[in-house]
């Protein structure tokens, strides 16, 4: 198992990327935003392996817990042409 705590500043943008393992994000403080959706403190979401995603934090600092079944690799998505 891998458990990672992330502390992010307000308005931090996490670039599009994917992982080799399924993961669960739990928002302990603050919020995550993508498109017209938001996830607030106490909320969680499941992201399947291989799915590209991105998010930004809201107006306050965010603390996230990230759970994975195993350590994996990070795959940033190419930007531009």
C-alpha positions in Angstrom: 0.0 0.0 0.0 1.0 3.6 -0.6 -0.4 6.5 1.4 0.8 10.0 0.5 -0.2 13.3 2.2 -0.2 16.3 -0.1 -0.3 19.9 1.1 -1.0 22.4 -1.7 -1.1 26.1 -1.8 -4.3 27.9 -3.0 -4.8 27.9 -6.8 -2.2 25.2 -7.4 -2.7 23.6 -10.8 -1.8 19.9 -11.1 -1.0 19.3 -14.8 -2.8 16.5 -16.7 -1.2 13.1 -15.8 -2.0 9.4 -15.2 -0.8 6.7 -12.9 -0.1 2.9 -13.3 -2.3 2.1 -10.3 -5.9 2.9 -9.2 -6.0 5.6 -6.6 -8.3 7.3 -4.1 -8.1 11.0 -3.2 -9.5 12.1 0.2 -9.8 15.9 0.7 -8.9 16.5 4.4 -8.8 20.3 4.1 -9.7 22.8 1.3 -11.1 21.8 -2.1 -10.2 20.4 -5.5 -11.7 21.7 -8.7 -11.9 20.4 -12.3 -14.2 21.5 -15.0 -17.4 22.6 -13.4 -17.0 20.1 -10.5 -15.6 20.5 -7.0 -14.7 18.2 -4.2 -14.6 19.7 -0.7 -13.2 18.6 2.7 -14.5 15.2 3.7 -15.1 14.1 0.1 -13.2 11.5 -1.8 -13.0 10.2 -5.4 -11.7 7.1 -7.1 -9.5 7.4 -10.2 -8.8 4.2 -12.2 -5.3 3.3 -13.4 -4.4 4.9 -16.8 -7.1 7.7 -16.6 -5.6 11.1 -17.3 -6.8 13.8 -14.9 -5.9 17.3 -13.7 -7.2 19.6 -10.9 -6.6 22.8 -9.1 -7.0 23.8 -5.5 -9.5 26.4 -4.4 -9.0 29.7 -2.6 -7.5 28.1 0.6 -4.7 25.7 1.1 -5.6 22.0 0.6 -4.5 18.9 2.4 -5.1 15.6 0.4 -4.6 12.0 1.3 -3.8 9.8 -1.7 -4.2 6.0 -1.4 -2.8 3.4 -3.9 -2.4 -0.3 -3.7 1.3 0.0 -4.6 3.8 2.6 -5.5 3.6 3.5 -9.2 5.0 5.7 -12.0 3.9 9.2 -12.9 3.0 9.9 -16.6 2.7 13.6 -17.4 0.5 14.2 -20.4 2.2 16.0 -23.4 1.1 19.6 -23.7 1.0 21.3 -27.1 1.7 19.9 -30.6 
